[in-house]
């Protein structure tokens, strides 16, 4: 099976409006777009964190001091790239006012969870108004 080259049009996600009135559409389209690119596990927080990243985040003195091999370094690079791509996909599609509320998170799933909370708060307010 040959690789399929996807155009930039394949990753069309509407911008999230400052009042979050299009939250449901934005949420669903972003998830579908990231899933199509194999990045949904980063958004959902289900991606396997490579040992090199996990041990660097750990403050335990029992962590191995052995240098990572080439395969581990490749896994770490793929993980970090996936994290960066998901965070950038979110950053590029939210207004500055919302970005300032979520930018302090380091892990893509934490950024997403912070955004989901904002979207759910908006949805509750709309339901109450109705």
C-alpha positions in Angstrom: 0.0 0.0 0.0 1.5 3.4 -1.0 1.5 6.4 1.3 -1.1 9.0 0.8 -0.1 12.6 0.7 -2.7 14.8 2.4 -3.1 18.4 1.5 -3.4 21.2 4.0 -7.1 21.2 3.1 -7.4 17.9 4.9 -6.7 19.6 8.2 -9.4 22.3 8.1 -10.7 23.1 11.5 -12.8 26.1 12.2 -11.4 28.8 14.5 -13.0 28.6 17.9 -15.0 31.8 18.4 -14.1 34.0 21.4 -17.6 33.5 22.9 -17.2 29.7 22.4 -20.5 29.6 20.6 -19.1 27.0 18.1 -17.5 24.8 20.8 -19.3 21.6 19.9 -18.4 21.8 16.2 -14.8 22.9 16.9 -14.4 20.1 19.4 -15.6 17.4 17.1 -13.8 18.7 14.0 -10.5 19.0 15.8 -10.7 15.5 17.2 -11.5 14.1 13.8 -8.6 16.0 12.1 -6.1 14.9 14.8 -7.4 11.3 14.5 -6.9 11.4 10.8 -3.3 12.3 11.4 -2.7 9.7 14.1 -2.4 12.3 16.8 -5.6 11.7 18.8 -3.9 9.7 21.6 -1.8 12.9 22.3 -5.1 14.8 22.7 -6.8 12.2 24.8 -3.7 11.6 27.0 -3.5 7.9 26.0 -0.2 8.0 24.1 2.6 5.9 25.5 5.2 8.1 27.1 8.7 6.9 26.1 11.0 5.8 29.0 13.4 8.6 28.3 10.7 11.3 28.7 9.2 9.6 31.8 12.6 9.2 33.5 13.5 12.8 32.8 10.3 13.9 34.4 10.9 11.8 37.4 12.9 13.1 40.3 13.7 9.6 41.5 17.3 8.8 42.1 16.7 5.2 41.1 16.3 6.1 37.5 18.7 4.5 35.2 21.8 6.5 34.3 22.4 4.4 31.2 22.3 6.5 28.0 19.3 5.9 25.8 19.8 4.0 22.6 18.9 5.2 19.1 15.4 3.5 19.2 14.6 5.2 22.5 15.7 8.6 21.1 13.6 8.1 18.0 10.5 7.3 20.2 11.2 10.4 22.3 11.4 12.5 19.2 8.2 11.1 17.8 6.5 11.7 21.2 7.7 15.3 21.5 6.8 16.0 17.9 3.3 14.7 18.4 2.8 16.7 21.5 4.0 19.9 19.8 1.8 19.3 16.7 -1.3 18.8 18.9 -0.6 21.9 21.0 0.1 23.9 17.8 -3.2 22.7 16.2 -5.0 24.0 19.3 -3.0 27.2 19.5 -3.6 28.0 15.8 -7.4 27.6 16.1 -8.2 29.4 19.4 -8.4 33.2 20.0 -5.7 34.9 22.0 -8.1 35.4 25.0 -8.5 31.6 25.3 -4.9 30.8 24.4 -3.8 32.9 27.4 -5.9 30.7 29.7 -4.4 27.4 28.4 -0.9 28.1 27.4 0.7 27.3 30.8 0.1 23.6 30.3 3.0 21.5 29.1 1.3 18.3 28.0 -1.1 18.4 25.0 -3.8 16.5 26.9 -3.7 19.0 29.7 -4.0 21.9 27.3 -7.0 20.1 25.8 -8.6 19.3 29.2 -8.3 23.0 30.1 -10.0 24.0 26.9 -12.8 21.4 27.4 -13.5 22.9 30.8 -13.9 26.3 29.2 -16.2 24.8 26.5 -18.3 22.9 29.1 -18.7 26.0 31.2 -20.0 27.9 28.1 -22.3 25.0 27.3 -23.8 25.1 30.8 -24.3 28.9 30.5 -26.2 28.4 27.2 -28.3 25.7 28.7 -29.2 27.9 31.7 -30.1 30.8 29.4 -32.4 28.5 27.4 
